[in-house]
């Protein structure tokens, strides 16, 4: 399970889940698709022109629908997989008390379940590349009609697939084995661990500023991040662009908030409300500290490489926040 990594880190879990999924698709994929075609209720496509996303979001929200008389995907495969994961991996899988390992394992299992849904669905087929407008003028009317019909059938197939996948996802979420798996995660403990990390990082910035003074003007706007890849967008996308931060402490707080909302490092969707609360508490803490800064003798000094630094400035020449504000107003 550790795959050569540190003990307890479960670095081999993604590879183990990928190998399991590949075996299920190879050994049972055709049987599962036939079972789904035979026993799953027929889905009705949306009107012509509806997208796959609209098809996936149609229907009553959160309702798993009628259970299948014979459900090989859930009762024949998933139920036994869940028992094997919990029984053989045990507490190492849930990693209570290890925040990074908990996040990695939870994310890997969530991705596995999303990919597991595909086992009961027909593989995606590429849509016809040629557009009707791009067809040569000399094409016969019959060929145009056939091409138009083929595209229409492909769109209907995509809609049926999206609606069927949504039905599989709802059935999977409502299955007792899935609910038992998610109940075993102690997410409140994970949130407390992340809150402690965040508080420690912010307090370190505030303590350093109180002891050594606030370096101002030391930071420039961060470079624009690379374009996100498909599926990589997350709640932290809006935090990727750093503003022109004046104080070192604001730069540090921003780093803590960016980590909090980064789905690849910390953020988990079921804890979105908890992370939002942590964000507001951190901003309130920073606001109180800045108010104290303006009323106290905490020193502010321009950084050596800052445009605000004057030739005669020395590290020992410091001004209070109020004096710095008055000097800026006079200038």
C-alpha positions in Angstrom: 0.0 0.0 0.0 2.9 2.4 0.7 4.6 1.5 -2.6 8.1 2.3 -1.4 7.1 5.6 0.3 7.0 6.5 3.9 5.2 4.1 6.2 1.5 5.1 6.6 1.5 7.5 3.6 -0.5 5.1 1.3 1.4 6.4 -1.8 0.4 3.2 -3.6 -3.3 3.6 -3.1 -4.0 5.3 -6.5 -2.1 2.6 -8.4 -4.0 -0.1 -6.5 -7.3 1.5 -7.3 -6.4 2.0 -11.0 -5.3 -1.7 -11.3 -8.6 -2.8 -9.6 -10.7 -0.7 -12.0 -8.8 -1.9 -15.1 -9.4 -5.5 -14.0 -13.2 -4.9 -13.4 -13.5 -3.3 -16.8 -11.6 -6.1 -18.5 -13.3 -9.0 -16.7 -16.8 -7.7 -16.1 -17.3 -4.7 -18.3 -19.4 -6.4 -21.0 -21.5 -8.3 -18.5 -22.2 -5.1 -16.5 -23.2 -3.2 -19.6 -25.6 -6.0 -20.7 -27.1 -6.0 -17.2 -27.6 -2.3 -17.3 -29.3 -2.5 -20.7 -31.6 -5.3 -19.6 -32.7 -4.0 -16.1 -32.2 -0.3 -16.0 -35.3 1.8 -16.8 -35.4 3.4 -20.2 -34.3 7.1 -20.2 -36.1 9.7 -22.4 -33.7 12.1 -24.2 -34.2 15.8 -24.0 -35.5 17.8 -27.0 -33.1 18.3 -29.9 -30.3 20.8 -29.2 -29.9 20.0 -25.4 -26.4 19.5 -24.3 -24.9 16.6 -22.3 -24.7 18.8 -19.2 -28.4 19.6 -19.4 -29.2 15.9 -19.8 -27.0 15.1 -16.7 -28.8 17.7 -14.6 -32.3 16.9 -15.7 -34.8 15.0 -13.5 -35.4 15.1 -9.7 -32.3 16.1 -7.8 -30.9 13.6 -5.4 -33.4 10.8 -6.1 -31.7 7.4 -6.8 -34.8 6.2 -8.7 -36.1 2.6 -8.8 -33.5 0.0 -7.9 -32.7 -2.7 -10.4 -34.1 -6.2 -10.1 -30.6 -7.5 -10.8 -27.9 -4.9 -10.1 -24.5 -6.6 -10.8 -22.6 -3.3 -10.7 -23.5 -2.5 -7.1 -24.5 -5.8 -5.5 -22.2 -8.0 -7.5 -19.0 -5.9 -7.7 -19.1 -2.8 -5.6 -20.4 -4.3 -2.4 -17.5 -6.8 -2.3 -14.9 -4.2 -3.4 -16.0 -2.0 -0.5 -15.7 -4.9 2.0 -12.2 -5.8 0.7 -11.1 -2.1 0.9 -12.3 -1.7 4.5 -11.4 -5.2 5.6 -7.9 -5.5 4.2 -6.6 -1.9 4.3 -8.3 -1.1 7.6 -7.4 2.1 9.5 -4.5 2.8 7.1 -7.0 3.8 4.5 -8.8 6.4 6.6 -5.6 7.7 8.2 -7.2 9.5 11.1 -4.7 12.1 12.5 -2.7 12.5 9.3 -4.1 15.4 7.3 -2.1 15.0 4.1 -2.7 11.2 3.9 -6.4 11.6 4.7 -6.8 14.2 1.8 -4.8 12.0 -0.6 -6.8 8.8 0.2 -10.2 10.6 0.2 -9.4 12.2 -3.2 -8.2 8.9 -4.7 -11.3 7.0 -3.5 -13.6 9.8 -4.8 -11.9 9.6 -8.2 -12.2 5.8 -8.2 -16.0 5.9 -7.6 -16.4 8.4 -10.5 -14.4 6.1 -12.8 -16.2 3.0 -11.5 -19.5 4.4 -12.8 -18.2 4.0 -16.3 -18.0 0.2 -16.0 -21.7 -0.1 -16.7 -21.8 2.4 -19.6 -20.9 2.1 -23.2 -17.6 3.7 -24.1 -17.8 7.1 -25.6 -17.7 7.3 -29.4 -16.3 10.2 -31.2 -18.8 12.5 -32.8 -18.6 13.0 -36.6 -15.9 15.5 -37.2 -17.4 17.0 -40.4 -19.8 19.9 -39.9 -22.8 20.3 -42.2 -21.6 23.7 -43.2 -18.2 22.4 -44.1 -19.4 19.8 -46.5 -18.5 20.4 -50.1 -21.2 22.1 -52.2 -21.3 19.2 -54.7 -22.3 16.7 -52.1 -25.6 15.1 -52.8 -28.7 15.9 -50.8 -28.9 12.3 -49.7 -25.4 12.4 -48.3 -26.3 15.6 -46.4 -29.4 14.0 -45.0 -27.4 10.9 -43.8 -24.8 13.1 -42.2 -27.4 15.1 -40.4 -29.1 12.0 -39.2 -25.9 10.5 -38.0 -25.1 13.6 -36.0 -28.6 13.7 -34.5 -28.3 10.0 -33.4 -24.9 10.7 -31.9 -26.3 13.6 -29.9 -29.2 11.5 -28.7 -26.7 8.7 -27.7 -24.7 11.2 -25.6 -27.8 12.4 -23.9 -28.9 8.9 -23.0 -25.5 8.1 -21.7 -25.3 11.2 -19.6 -28.7 10.5 -18.1 -27.9 6.9 -17.5 -24.6 7.8 -15.8 -26.5 10.2 -13.5 -28.8 7.4 -12.6 -25.9 5.1 -11.9 -24.2 7.8 -9.8 -27.4 8.3 -7.7 -27.8 4.5 -7.2 -24.1 4.2 -6.2 -24.4 7.1 -3.7 -27.6 5.6 -2.1 -26.1 2.1 -1.8 -25.4 0.9 1.8 -21.8 0.0 1.0 -21.1 3.6 -0.3 -22.7 5.1 2.8 -20.8 2.8 5.1 -17.5 3.8 3.3 -18.1 7.6 3.7 -19.2 7.2 7.3 -15.9 5.8 8.2 -14.1 9.1 7.4 -13.6 11.3 10.4 -13.8 14.6 8.5 -14.3 16.8 11.5 -10.9 15.7 12.8 -9.4 16.5 9.4 -10.9 20.0 9.5 -9.5 20.6 13.0 -6.0 19.6 11.8 -6.2 21.9 8.8 -7.5 24.7 11.0 -4.5 24.3 13.4 -2.1 24.3 10.4 -3.7 27.5 9.0 -3.7 29.2 12.4 -0.1 28.3 13.0 1.0 29.7 9.6 -0.9 33.0 10.2 0.3 33.4 13.8 3.9 32.9 12.6 3.5 35.8 10.2 1.9 38.0 12.8 4.5 37.2 15.4 7.4 37.9 13.0 5.9 41.2 12.2 5.4 42.1 15.8 9.0 41.2 16.7 10.9 42.5 13.6 8.6 45.1 12.1 6.5 45.0 8.9 8.4 45.0 5.7 6.4 47.1 3.2 6.4 47.3 -0.6 8.4 44.1 -0.8 6.0 42.1 -3.0 5.1 42.5 -6.6 2.1 40.9 -8.4 2.6 37.2 -8.9 2.9 36.0 -12.5 -0.3 34.7 -14.2 -0.6 31.0 -13.6 -0.7 28.5 -16.5 -4.1 27.8 -18.1 -5.9 25.1 -16.0 -6.2 21.7 -17.6 -9.5 19.9 -18.0 -10.9 18.8 -14.6 -8.2 20.8 -12.7 -10.3 23.8 -11.9 -11.3 24.3 -8.3 -12.3 26.7 -5.7 -8.7 28.1 -5.5 -8.8 29.3 -9.1 -9.7 32.9 -8.1 -6.8 32.9 -5.5 -4.2 32.2 -8.1 -3.7 35.8 -9.1 -2.0 37.7 -6.2 -2.8 41.4 -5.9 0.0 44.0 -5.2 0.4 43.2 -1.5 2.0 45.9 0.7 2.7 44.0 3.9 4.6 40.7 4.3 1.9 39.5 6.7 -0.8 39.9 4.1 1.3 37.9 1.7 1.5 35.2 4.3 -2.2 35.2 5.1 -3.0 34.9 1.4 -0.7 31.9 1.1 -2.6 30.2 4.0 -6.0 30.9 2.4 -4.8 29.7 -1.0 -3.7 26.4 0.5 -7.1 26.1 2.3 -9.0 26.2 -1.0 -6.6 24.2 -3.1 -8.4 20.9 -4.0 -5.1 19.2 -4.8 -3.7 19.8 -1.3 -6.3 20.6 1.3 -9.9 21.3 0.2 -12.6 18.6 0.4 -16.0 19.4 -1.0 -18.0 18.0 2.0 -16.2 20.5 4.2 -16.8 23.5 2.1 -18.8 25.2 4.8 -16.1 24.6 7.4 -13.3 26.0 5.1 -15.5 29.1 4.4 -15.8 29.6 8.2 -12.0 29.2 8.6 -11.5 31.8 5.8 -13.7 34.3 7.5 -12.2 33.8 10.9 -8.7 34.3 9.4 -9.7 37.5 7.7 -11.3 38.7 10.9 -8.1 37.9 12.8 -6.0 39.8 10.2 -8.4 42.8 10.5 -8.0 42.9 14.2 -4.3 42.7 13.9 -4.2 45.5 11.4 -6.3 47.7 13.7 -3.8 47.0 16.5 -1.0 47.8 14.1 -2.3 51.3 13.5 -2.7 52.0 17.2 0.6 50.5 18.4 4.4 50.9 18.0 4.9 48.0 15.6 7.5 49.3 13.2 7.0 49.5 9.5 10.0 49.8 7.2 10.4 49.7 3.4 12.1 46.6 2.2 15.6 47.0 0.7 14.5 46.2 -2.8 11.2 48.1 -2.6 10.5 51.2 -4.8 9.5 53.0 -1.6 12.9 52.6 0.0 15.0 55.8 0.0 18.7 55.9 -0.5 19.2 57.0 3.1 17.0 54.4 4.7 18.8 51.9 7.0 17.4 48.8 8.6 17.4 50.5 12.0 15.5 53.5 10.7 11.9 52.6 11.3 8.6 54.4 11.7 5.4 53.4 13.3 2.3 52.7 11.2 0.7 56.0 12.2 3.9 57.9 11.3 4.1 56.1 8.0 0.5 56.9 7.2 1.0 60.6 8.1 4.2 60.8 5.9 2.3 59.2 3.0 -0.6 61.7 3.4 1.9 64.7 3.6 3.6 63.4 0.4 
